Amino acid sequence: MPAKVGAVKVTSVSSSSIFNIGDVYSMAPISNAKTYAGGGSFNTGSGIRINVNDSYTYINDTDKLDQPVN
């Protein structure tokens, strides 16, 4: 069924998003990221106590490719 679209104002589109106006069969945004974090990272909640005196994150990624994204 054809789409009827009125006025559209796009403020911003991030790098991992898709913007489409009208009919579409399939939309699949693709993005990938590699995150390194030390001890005590990614903790959420209230009243958390973390005592990490020496925190080191050693990275040795020789192949530079983990899983290709098509």
N, C-alpha and C positions, 0 to 999 in steps of 0.2 A: 504494500500500500504506500503510495507516495506520501512524503512528509511535507507539510506546509510549515515553514519556519518564518517567524517575524524578525524583528530587529534583535541582533545579538551583540553584546559587548563582552569581549574577552579581556580581562585585566592581565592575567599571566597564565602561562602553561609551563609546568615544571618539566624537567628533562626526562622523567620517567612516567609521563602521562600521555594520553591521547585526546585530541580534540576533533570531534566530528560533528558535522551538521548534515542532516538528511538520513536517508536509508543506509543501513549497513548490515552486512551479513555476519561478520565476525570482527571483533577487536581484541587484540592481545598485546598489551604493553610488555616490553621485555626490559629488565634491568638486572644488574648484578653488582655485588659489593663484597669486599673482603675486609673484615673488621678484626683488628687486633686489640686486645684489652688486657690489662694487668689485673692483679688481685684486687678485689673490692669493687670492680666495675659492674655496671648494669644492676646495681642493687636498688630496689624501690621499696617504699613503705615508710611507715612512721616509727620512730624510735629505734632505728638501726644503729648499732655500734660496730665499727670496723676498725681493727687495729692491724695494719699492715706496715711494719716498719720498713722493710726493704722489698719493693715490688719491682721486678724486672720482667719484661716481655721480650723474649728472644725470638727472632724471626729468621728462619733459614728456609726459604722457599726457592729452590733451585729451578724448578720447572716453569714457574710463573703462570701456569695454566692449570686450573683445577678441574673445571667442567665447562666446556664450551656452551654458550647460549646462542641458539639459532633463531 
